[in-house]
Amino acid sequence: METMQGPDGATVEALIEGDGDEAIVFLHASASGISQWRAYQRALSGRYVTAAVHLYGYGGTTAWHRPHRQRLADQARLVGTVIQAIGRPAHVVGHSFGGAVALEAARQFQQNVASVAVYEPTAFWVLQAAVPDCWEEISGVVRAVKTRVASGDLGGAASGFVDYWARGKQWERMSDRQRATVASAMVSVAHEADALMSPPADPDAWLADVPAPTLVIKAQDSPAPVREVARLLTENGRRQLHVIDSGGHMAPVTNPAAVLAALPPFLDRSSASRPLAASTASR
């Protein structure tokens, strides 16, 4: 495990393995962590430097402490610390919240990013005008989490969160240790919700600008809000859409083989052909 200094004095923790001319930077989902990427790092570290990054409030990375509401840009700056430290063209892979952060990181660090592959990125702000029913659905989930976190009911926030995304009564089947881990992440999840529900300064430009080849993956049986986000992100044809039949929103964790199968062909097609920015340091 490596730590480095990020923006505003934050500590950033990442597990960095492998070797190669290019890198893959993995960004985890809300209430998750770098362990969700172990199978991916084992599969790909023979060809790439791989870095699984803990976002704000996870592992050894500093908890969110800024006075303003969290934005995707804040998390992207954190990730940029790792991208630049590695010193190689980076493919950024993200799941759920990590997918939304990956898209923003590609915009901020486009001279260093070779491609972006995201599984059901939760950039929910795109739904408000385009798909109001889905906006209302996910707004209800967010309100429940934030209300329970504000009242100190982290377990209640976690149970509703888990059962919405995993479907069924997954919370009942989890061990006490697993429940405690997820509950402890709910404060971070509440901050992340601020970033996901608020549009950037120029939302039209954010949607239209594709600074690197981008693959968006979704499952047919995932909750409607994330399926609609994926559709909206790819409807103009500038981002590639890949659909898997089943697996739901948690497929990158529960069925990594299905997601891994889509990555190597996309990464091969997207290998960087331009030099890194002059300011990027080498490892």
Secondary structure, DSSP 4 states (H G I P E B T S, - for coil): -EEEE-GGG-EEEEEEEE--SSEEEEEPPTT--GGGGHHHHHHHTTTSEEEEE--TTSTTSPPP--SSPP-HHHHHHHHHHHHHHHTS-EEEEEETHHHHHHHHHHHHTTTTEEEEEEES---GGGHHHH-HHHHHHHHHHHHHHHHHHHTT-HHHHHHHHHHHHH-SSHHHHS-HHHHHHHHHTHHHHHHHHHHHHS--SSHHHHHH---S-EEEEEETTS-HHHHHHHHHHHTTSSSEEEEESS--TTHHHH-HHHHHTTHHHHHHHT---SPPPTTPPP-
